[in-house]
Amino acid sequence: MNDRPQTSDLPGPLTGVRVVDLTAMISGPVATMMLADQGADVIKVEPPSGDLVRHMGASRGGMSATFLSSNRSKRSVVLDLKTPLGMEALKRLVRTADVFVQNFRPGAAERMGIGEAVMRAQRDDLIYVSISGFGETGPYAHKRVYDPVIQALSGLAAIQADRDSGRPRMVRTIIPDKVTALTAAQAITAALFARERNGGGQHLKLAMLDATVAFLWPEGMTGHTFVGQEVAAARSQLAQDLIFATADGWITAGAVSDAEWSGMCRALERPEWERDARFRTAQDRVANVADRLALTAAVLATRSSADWLERLDQEGVPCAPVLSRSEVLDHEQIIANDLLAEYAHPDAGRIRQPRPAARFDRTPASIRRGAPGLGADTEALLVELGFDAGQRGQLMGDDSV
């Protein structure tokens, strides 16, 4: 474990790209955090009150854990965009930028004077990114949105419905927010690549609803893929959780191919299952999933997790222990992947976070710095933008920091 962010002397894949980030909450900040880890100079522009997530949940040093993980590797500038001088500072900043990202509700950016036309007037090849909940048109466009609303509207809550009662359920992590972040980060890098190849900026528009439905479709909406042959529920919505109780804990194990099913039968010492007409082919095993899983569960309950995992692994059956969140930290595969980094944050103390998931062998992504304090980089950026001492004093007055 390191005592500082995993900085590197090598440039990241996005070194030289500047991103002006006016996003708040999760979807936008996580997207720009990924760009920052990859070397982009992401400047988080916050109002005097700061991003609401700074103070949501358990915090230390004035920063919540969620804020620390969503805004690392960035710089922070506080600007009051309701003042002429604050707006002028933003415009000067945008003139130096490649990307501008905002996630206000449709129409809000234009009312604030920071819409695409105004920002493009500062730099004509700007990549301007608008992230919204539902898109810019339609009956829901004006509505406020949080992750559970998208889970409900996208079909995700229905996919998670209880098999027996049919009651819809939420996923207990903010899937739509983070899927939107991943989609936005990929789209931004694609737009930068297109600009490099062909010249010219463009306006990217991304709705959380659109990103989530697209994410769910490959298996969550398979029953509605063949037009004219729609079915009420697809296999993924009917399947039981592949969580099995053992004599001392919980494991998961799954056999899809014929070879894996044969291995499962050998590991569980049930060779007769291979000859059972209910389980002879993959299609048979899907059609008789309830019987198959009930029989499997009864056998797995008789021995320890370690015993079963060793047997299943020897037979080539995909399997793993079901870990608690604290157990994840010390698991041998997590350690082998060198996935978790620890470092000392100047305000929040010792921090543990995962390194960027994608590894670049020539231009490494890394945790470049801890999440910034509110307005920590305001003065340095104002100097860079050419504001004199008097103007800086006005912009950094007691009401603005």
N, C-alpha and C positions, 0 to 999 in steps of 0.2 A: 504494500500500500504506500502511496506517496503522501508527502506532507504539503503538496501544492498541486494545483491543476496539472493535468498531463500535457504541458506545453511542449512544443517541438520547435527546433530551429528550422525545420523544413516548412516551406509554405504549404497551406492546405489547398485543396482543389479549387476553392473559391477565393483565395487570396487575391486582393486587388478589386474585389467587388464590394461596393458600399450599398447597404440596405437601410432605408429610413423606415422605421417600424412604429406605426401608430396603433398597433393592435393591443388588445387587452384580453384578460381572462385566459383561455387555453388554446383554442385552435390556431389563432394567429401567432401568439408567442412561441408555441412549440415548433411551428413551422420555421420561424426565423431563428430560433435557437439551433435547429439543425444546420441552417446555413452558417450561423456563427461558429459552430464547432468545426465546420469545414473551411473556415478561414475568412469568411466574409466579415467585413466591418459593419456589424449591425448596431445601429444607433436607435435605442428605444426612446421615443419621444413621449413623455408623460405629462399630464396636467399637474398643477401644484399638489393635488391630493394623491397622486400616484395611481398606479394600476391597483384595482380593488383586490386582486389576488395577493398583493403584498401582505395583506392583513387577514386573509381567510385561513382559518385553522390554526393548528399549533405553530408557533413562530419562535424565532430566536434572533436577537440582534435586529429586530424590526422587519424580518422577512419570514414568510411562511415557507414550509418545506416545498409546497407546490410551486411557489414563485421561484425559489432557488433552482428547481429542476427545469422550469419552463423558460428561464431567462438568463441562464449562464452564458458565458462567452460574449456577452453584449456590453455596450456602454449605455449610460443613461443620461439624458438631458431633459430638464424640466423647462417647458415653454407654456406660457399662458396664451393660447391661440385666440383668446378674446381680445387681446390687445394688438394694436398695429405693430409694435416692435416684436412681439412674439411671433406674429405671422410673417414678418419680414425675416426673422431668424430661420423659420421653417423653410421659406422659399430659398434662402441662400443655401441651406443644407441640402435641399433637393437638387440644386444645380450641381452639386458634387456627387450625386448618387446615381446608381444604376437601377435600383429597385425601390418602389414605394409601396408599402403594404398597409391596408386599413381594414378593420372588420366592424365598421359601424353599420347600422341598419340602412337599407337602400334610401337614398336621398339625404341622409344626414351629412355625409361628407360634402355634398354640394352646398347645403345650407351653412356649413361651417366655413366655406371658402377654400376647401382642400380637395375638391373634386378632380376628376381626371383631366379636364380641360385646363384648369388653373395650374396643376402640377406639370402637365406636359409643356406648358408655356415656359416653364423654368428649364426644362431639358427635353428636347423633342424625341430622343431615343429612349426615354424612360420606360421601364417595365412597371406599369401601374396595376396593383393587385387589389381586388375587392372581394372580401370574404363575407358572406352573409349566411343567414340561417336557411332561408327558403328560396332565395333568388330574388330578382329585381321586379318580377311581375307576378300576377296571380293573387288570389284572395288571402294568402298567408304572408305576402311580402312585407307587410307593415308590422307584423307581430314580433314581440320579443321572443327570444329563443334561448333555451339551455339544453344541454345534452339529452335529458329525459324526454323532452318534447320530440326530438328527432328520433329517438329510439321508438317512441310510440308511432309516429307518422310514417316511418320508413318500413315498418313491418318487423323490425328487430325484436320488439317486445313480444309480438305474436310468435315469432320463430322460437323464442325462449319459453313459450307457454308450458305450464305443467302438463305432463303427458296424461295424467289421470283426470284432473279437474278442468283442464283447458284454460285456466287462468293465465293471462299474459304476465310476463315477468321482465323486469329490467335486468340487463347485464350490470354487474356491480362494479364496473369501471367505465369511464366515459369514452366508450368506443367511437361515437360519431365525432366528438371533438378531435380525438387523436387521428382518426382516419382522415379527417379534413386536413389536419396539419401535414400528414404524410403526402396527401395529394397536392396540397399547395406547394410544399417544398419541391416536389418533383416537377410541377408545372413551372415554377419560377426558374429552375435550372434549365428546363427545356426552352423557355422563352429567351433566356440569356444565350443559349446555344444558337437559337434561330437568329438572334440579333448579330451574333458573331459571324454567322454564315452569310446572312442576307442583308444585314443592316436594318435599323428601324426598331422602335419599341412597339409595344402593344398593351392592350388592356386585358388582363386576365380576370375573369369573373368565376367565382366558385361558391356554390351553395353547400352547406353542410348536408342538406337533404340529398342532393345529387351525389355527393361523394359517398354517402352511406348506402344508398340504394345500389350504386355501382359496386361497392364493396361486398354487399350481401349476395348479389345475383348469382355468381358462379355455382354455389351450392344451396344457399338459403332460399333462392327463388326458382329452383330447377323445375318445379311443378308448373311454372307459368312461362317456360321458354318456348315450348312447341305450340304455336298458335293453332287453335282449334282442338287441342288435346290437353287443355289445362286440367290440373287435378287440384283438389282442395288443399292438400298438404303433401309436401315432398318428404323423402326419406329423412332428411336432416331434421325435419320438424317432428317426426314421429319417434326417432331413435332415443333410446334411453341413454343416460349418462354412462360412459364407460368408466365408472368408479366402482371398485370392488373392495369390500371389507375383507381383511385378512384376520388372522388370529390376534395380531397386535397392531394393526394400523390400516392403511388404505393404499391401494395401488391402482394403476390403470394398465390395461393390456388390450390389444386389439388385433384380430386376424382378419385380413381382407382377402388375400390371395389364397389359392388352394394350398400352396406350400406353407404359408403361415398357419392356416387352419390345421394342417397335419402336425406342424410343430406344436400348436396349442394342445392338440389331443395327446401327443406324446408327453408334453410337460405336465399335463394334468392327470396323466395315467388313465385316460379314457379313450382307448383305441376304437371302441365301438361307435364313438361319435362320427368317425370318418365314414362308416358304412351306413349311418342313419340317413334315410331319404330326406329328412328335413334340412340336412346340412351338407348335402353332397356337392353342390356348386355354390359359387358366390351369390347367385341369384336366390337360391334356396335359403341360404343363410340370412339374407336380407328379409325375405318373406316370413321367415320364422324367427325373427330377431328376439322376440320376447322369450320364447322357449330357450333359445341358445344362451341368452344372457342369464336367465334364471338358473340354468344348469351350471354355467360357468361360475356364477356367484356362490353357489352352494359348495362347490369344490374349493374355491379359493379361500373360503372362510375357515378352512380346517388347518392351515399352516401359517407360518410367519411370513411377513412381507419379504424379508431377505431370502428365505428359502424359495419362494415362488419366483422372485425376480431372477435369481440365479438359474433356475430351471428354464424359465421362459427365454432368457437371453441365450442360453446354450442351444435352444431350439430355433433361434432366429425369429422369435415373436416380439414385435414392438411392445415395449413395456417401460414403466418408470414408477418410482414411488410418488405418492401425492405429498408434496412438501408444504409445510407451513411457510409463511412469509419469512420468518426468522431462519428457518432451515435452508431456504434458498441461498442465504448469504454464505453458508459454509459448505455447500454441496461441491463435491469434487469436480464436477464438470464446469460449474461456474468459476471455480478457482483455476482450472486448466485453461479456460478461455480468457483469463485475466480481465474479467468483465467489469468488476467493481473497482472504483477508484476512491481513495480517501484523500482529502486535502484540508488545509486550514483556511477558512474564509475569514477575512479581516473583521467582519461584523457578526457573523452567525456561528463562528467556532468551527469545530471539525465537522466536515460534511462527507457523506457517502453517496455516490451516484454511479450509475453505469457509464462506462465510456461510450462514445459513439459506436453504434453497432457495425457500420460498414468500415472495413479496414482498407486503406489505400497504401500501397507499398512505396509510392514515391511522393505523394502529397498527403500526408496523414491528417485525418480529422482528429481533434482532441478537445478536451475541456480547456479552452484557452485562458479563461479566468472565471472566477466566481460571479454569480449574479450581482449586478451593480446596486449600490445604495441609491436611493432616490436622488436624481440630479447629480450623481457623483462626478460626471464628466462634463457638466454644463459649462464651467468656465473655460476649460481647455478647448472645447468645441467652439465656443463663442470667439475666443482668440483666433482660432483657425479661420473662422468665417469673417474676420475683419472688424468686429465690433470693438469700439474704443472703451476705455475704462468706465466712462460715464454711462454708456449704453449697457455695458455688462452689469453695472450696478443696478440699473433699472430692471433688467431682465432677471436678476438674481436677488431682488428685494426680498424682505422678510416674508412677504405674502406669496412668494413664488418658489420657495425651497422648503 
